Amino acid sequence: MSLILVTKQGATFGYKVIFTSGDGTEITGLAEKLKCEVRSSANELLGTMTITETSTLGTYLFKCPADTSSWPPCLVTDIKYVNSHGDSIPFDTITIQVKPEVTQ
């Protein structure tokens, strides 16, 4: 599966993810077990996402506190889950298209 997110330079970058089990049950209590970074195509770290569980069951807010005003046009991110055994499980890579800011 390929996922592309679009943002604008200068905007706060964030998105929501819903985690469910195979039977559709919402999964809670994952925020401390997840990690997410935004990187350039040259693997330069541009931001680390804060991950917060919302009041909606199974829904998590991923938000990047970094300044996005100079982000290049194409970035990548993914989500890594570390289970209770310490196993690191990365999710698919997500492409982030960064559009130039028009109104300044």
N, C-alpha and C positions, 0 to 999 in steps of 0.2 A: 504494500500500500504506500502511495506517495501522498504527502500532505504538504501544501504550500500555504503559508501565512503571509499577509501583506500588511505593512505598516508604513508610516511616513517618518522622515527624518524630523527630529524634534518632538515627536509624540511619545507619550508614555507607552511602552510596549508591554502588552500583557494578553493573556487568554485564559479561558476556563477549560478544564478537562473533567469529564465524568468517568469515574472508575466503577465498573460493575463486575460481578463474578459471572461465570458461565451461564447461570440461571437468571441473570438480570438483576440480582440483588446489589444495591449500592454498597460500595466498600468505603468504610470510614477509618479514621486513625492512621492514614498513610503519610501525612505531611512531613513528618520527621524521617521517613524512610525514602523520600524522593529527593533527587538532585537534578538540577537543570542549569545549563550554561549556554550562552550565546557566543558563537565563535565566527571569525572570518573564514574565508576559504583557505587562508594560509594558517589556520588553526590558532590565530591570536584570540585570546579571551577578551571579549568586549563587555560581558556582563554576566553576573550570576543571578538567577531568578530567585525571588522569595516565593515560597509556596505556602499558601494558607488554605485550610479547610473552611469552606463556607457553611452557612446555615442550611443549605440544601444538601441532603444526604448524598454522599459520593462525589460531590462537586468540589474541585480545588481551583483556586485562583493562582496563576503563575504570573508574576509581575517583575519586570526588570527595572531596578532603581537607577541604572546607568543613564548617562546623557546620550541620547540617540541622534543628536544633531549632526554628527559627522560619520554616522554609520555608512559603510559602503552599500552598493545596490543589492548584493546577494550574501546572505549569511546562513548559517546552519545551527540547529539546536537538536537536542533529543532529551528524553527523560530517562533517568536511571533510577531503578528501584533496587534497594538493598533489603533482602528478606532477613528474617530472624536468625538464619544460619550464617549470615554474612555474605551470601552469594549476591553478586552484582548482576542485575538483569537490565540491559539497555533496551529501550523501545526504538522504533524506526526513526531514522533521521528526518527532521522537518526542515524544509527550506523556507527561509524568510526573505521575501522580496521587500526591499526598502525603496520607497518612492521619494523623490525630492519634495521638500516642503515648499509650497507656493506662497502662502500668506505668511509674511514675516512681520 
